[in-house]
């Protein structure tokens, strides 16, 4: 993204209040997710990688995530 302000002759289109709230909510979720990732990376930098036996295999993580996604999706008749 550019650091320069928008030219004065181009007015910005304002969002509807509900759309603006949705964008803010998305920004908050994205920021929260980035903060969690940063905390994990900082922990790894400070303490090293965890032992393999303390970690969950990626296949289990994938299946758990797919199960969560399927539960959020409405069923198709």
N, C-alpha and C positions, 0 to 999 in steps of 0.2 A: 504494500500500500504506500501511497505517496505521502510524504510529510508536508506537502504544500497544501494550503487551503484551497477550497474550490473557488473558481473564478466568480467574481461578484455578479456577472451577468447571467449566471446559471443558478436559479433558485432551487433549493432542495425540496423534494416532495415529502411532506410529512406523512408518517404512517398513522393508520387508525389506532386508537388507544389499545384495542385488543391485540393488534399486530405488534405494536411496540412492546406490550407486556410479554408476548410470546418470544420476541427477540431477546429481551432482557432475561427471561427464564432460561433460554438456550445458552446465553452468555454465562449465566451463573453455573449451569450444569457443566459447561465446557471448562470453566475456571476451576470448579471443584475437581473435575477429573484430572486436569493438568497438575493441580496441587498434590493430589494423591500420587501421581506418577513421579513428581519431583521428590516427594518424601521417600518413596521407595528407592529412587536413584541415589539420593543423599545417604540413605542407610547403607546401601551397597558400597558407596564410596568410603564411608566411615568404617564399616565393619567387614567388608568383603562379601562374597557370595555366600548364601546359606548352604548348608550341607544338603546333598541330593535327597537324603532320606527325610528331610524336613519339608520338602517341596511336593506339590501335587503334580502328577504327570499332565502334560498339556492336553492329552486326549480326554481326561476327566474334566479339565477346565472347559474344553470345547463342548462336551456333551452337556455340562451344567448350563453353559451359556445358551446353547440351542434349546434346551428345555425351558429356560426363562423366556426366550423369544417366542417359543410356541405358545406359552401360557398367556403372553400379552396379545397375541394375534387372535382375532375372532375366528371361531370355527366356521368352516364352509360346509353348508348343507349339501 
